[in-house]
Amino acid sequence: MTARRGGALALVVALLCAALSACGSAPKATPAVESVVSAPVRIAHTSLGAVGYRSVGSGPPLVLIMGYGLTMESWDPRLVHALAEHHRVVMFDNSGIGHTRPLPAPVSIGAMAGQASALITTLGLGRPDVLGWSMGGMIAQALAVLHPGQVHRLVLCATFPGNGENNAPQKTGGLRGDFPADQGGAYNAYEAAIAHYPAASAPPAVTKSQQVYAMSDWWVGNDAAGRETPRIAVPTLIADGAGDSIDPVPNDRVLASIISGSKLKLYPDAGHAFLFQDWSSFAPLVNSFL
């Protein structure tokens, strides 16, 4: 990590990555979501290489962008199914994960947004709605900045501004980083919900390392797309758990202040994975917003 990031940033990134990785286990969905978990992985041959994706549901397209070090099998099928009742939901693996071709190094948030853009073009999605979680929310912001004609509405979940005005994560322990300590049952339900996805290979260490550097540049304001977030003009919903210790709530307020007209929703007694803990109330909010 370069000197300009400094030791403090290195500690922040280490805490962030360790906490985010805790949500990546892949254990059983209920029969109601079998159509989601059994959707085949398809390969889109885009201008930036192969991208592995799943598509479920029908209606206006909604693209889901996953966070740090996780595969698309980490999307809670209960949430995906609820969204797919009203949308054609497309979820995919980021650069270097699953069947998605690695982008040339150094990988940036903007470059990953470019790969998402290439997928949207290849699938003929036009101007879809876009939902990103954590690092996926950074990619979603960059997509709206760099490819504004490909984003209809934007949903940013537990994510970070790219202007360098971030508050550092607090030290996390146990379930606290993703689910509050008193929400162990919700975490267990999440694990059960994703268990019926076919087994997926763990993301390579080099890919996770590249994502760390990409997030670092975004975090400190060195990513050009991150600095241009105020240019986002599409309707935007920002949501997070009020107890998110990975992405503290002040970051959500900064993001809401720089994206004109955006709406902010905080979920009480919820953490970084609020959208999985409170999927039954979050999905209707997203469907109504979109």
Sequence and secondary structure as in RCSB ss.txt:
>XXXX:A:sequence
MTARRGGALALVVALLCAALSACGSAPKATPAVESVVSAPVRIAHTSLGAVGYRSVGSGPPLVLIMGYGLTMESW
DPRLVHALAEHHRVVMFDNSGIGHTRPLPAPVSIGAMAGQASALITTLGLGRPDVLGWSMGGMIAQALAVLHPGQ
VHRLVLCATFPGNGENNAPQKTGGLRGDFPADQGGAYNAYEAAIAHYPAASAPPAVTKSQQVYAMSDWWVGNDAA
GRETPRIAVPTLIADGAGDSIDPVPNDRVLASIISGSKLKLYPDAGHAFLFQDWSSFAPLVNSFL
>XXXX:A:secstr
  TTTHHHHHHHHHHHHHHHHTT       GGGHHHHT   EEEEETTEEEEEEEE  SSEEEEE  TT  GGGS
 HHHHHHHHTTSEEEEE  TTSTTS    SS  HHHHHHHHHHHHHHTT  S EEEEETHHHHHHHHHHHH GGG
 S EEEES   SSS         TTTTTS GGGHHHHHHHHHHHTTS       HHHHHHHHHHHHHHHHT SHH
HHTGGG  S EEEEEETT SSS HHHHHHHHHHSTT EEEEETT  TTHHHHTHHHHHHHHHHH 
